[in-house]
Amino acid sequence: MLRIGLLLLVLPILVLMGIYFLELGDVRECLLVQQGHWDYLAGTCRETPQPFVPWIERRPWLVNGGMLVSLAGLACCMAGLYLKKR
């Protein structure tokens, strides 16, 4: 149970960071190479300035789901540590 809990605790963080850095690479390419403005809702580079839209508004299921999976992993870790010592 402890290994499953650790996997559930760490895996969502790595997935969120991976998706974040993939998007950051696209944003930086748009800003620095193409000299444009990133449209966060469409995920494309535009000529006109676009408003910033945070992740929680664009992908609420991904952010909240990742937090819930991490919380479940923490609960599994705590249960695994408690049951192992008994």
C-alpha positions as CSV (number, residue, x, y, z in Angstrom):
1,M,0.0,0.0,0.0
2,L,2.9,2.3,0.7
3,R,4.3,2.0,-2.8
4,I,1.0,2.6,-4.4
5,G,0.5,5.7,-2.2
6,L,3.9,7.0,-3.1
7,L,3.1,6.5,-6.8
8,L,-0.2,8.3,-6.5
9,L,1.4,11.1,-4.5
10,V,4.3,11.8,-6.9
11,L,2.9,10.9,-10.4
12,P,0.3,13.7,-10.7
13,I,2.9,16.3,-9.8
14,L,5.2,15.0,-12.5
15,V,2.4,14.9,-15.1
16,L,1.3,18.5,-14.3
17,M,4.9,19.8,-14.4
18,G,5.5,18.0,-17.7
19,I,2.4,19.5,-19.3
20,Y,3.3,22.9,-17.9
21,F,6.8,22.8,-19.4
22,L,5.5,21.6,-22.8
23,E,3.1,24.6,-22.9
24,L,5.9,26.9,-21.6
25,G,8.1,25.9,-24.5
26,D,5.3,26.8,-27.0
27,V,4.7,30.1,-25.2
28,R,8.4,31.0,-25.3
29,E,8.7,30.0,-28.9
30,C,5.8,32.3,-29.8
31,L,7.1,35.2,-27.8
32,L,10.8,35.0,-28.6
33,V,11.0,33.4,-32.1
34,Q,7.7,34.4,-33.8
35,Q,7.4,37.7,-31.9
36,G,3.7,37.1,-31.3
37,H,1.3,36.8,-28.4
38,W,0.2,33.5,-27.0
39,D,-3.5,32.7,-26.9
40,Y,-3.9,30.5,-23.9
41,L,-7.5,29.4,-24.6
42,A,-6.8,28.3,-28.2
43,G,-3.2,27.3,-27.7
44,T,-1.9,29.2,-30.7
45,C,0.3,32.2,-31.4
46,R,-1.6,35.3,-32.5
47,E,-0.6,38.8,-33.8
48,T,-2.7,40.7,-31.3
49,P,-2.2,40.7,-27.5
50,Q,-4.2,38.1,-25.6
51,P,-5.3,37.9,-22.0
52,F,-3.7,35.5,-19.6
53,V,-6.0,32.6,-18.6
54,P,-4.7,30.5,-15.6
55,W,-4.6,26.8,-15.7
56,I,-7.4,26.4,-13.2
57,E,-9.8,28.0,-15.7
58,R,-8.4,26.2,-18.7
59,R,-8.0,22.7,-17.3
60,P,-9.9,22.5,-14.0
61,W,-10.3,18.7,-14.2
62,L,-6.6,18.2,-14.6
63,V,-5.6,20.5,-11.8
64,N,-8.2,19.4,-9.3
65,G,-8.0,15.8,-10.3
66,G,-4.3,15.8,-9.8
67,M,-4.7,17.3,-6.4
68,L,-7.3,14.7,-5.4
69,V,-5.1,11.8,-6.7
70,S,-2.2,13.2,-4.7
71,L,-4.4,13.5,-1.6
72,A,-5.5,9.9,-2.1
73,G,-1.8,8.9,-2.4
74,L,-1.0,10.7,0.9
75,A,-3.8,8.8,2.6
76,C,-2.5,5.5,1.2
77,C,1.0,6.4,2.4
78,M,-0.3,7.2,5.9
79,A,-2.3,4.0,6.0
80,G,0.6,2.0,4.8
81,L,3.0,3.4,7.4
82,Y,0.4,2.9,10.1
83,L,-0.5,-0.7,9.2
84,K,3.2,-1.6,8.7
85,K,4.2,-0.6,12.3
86,R,1.3,-2.5,13.9
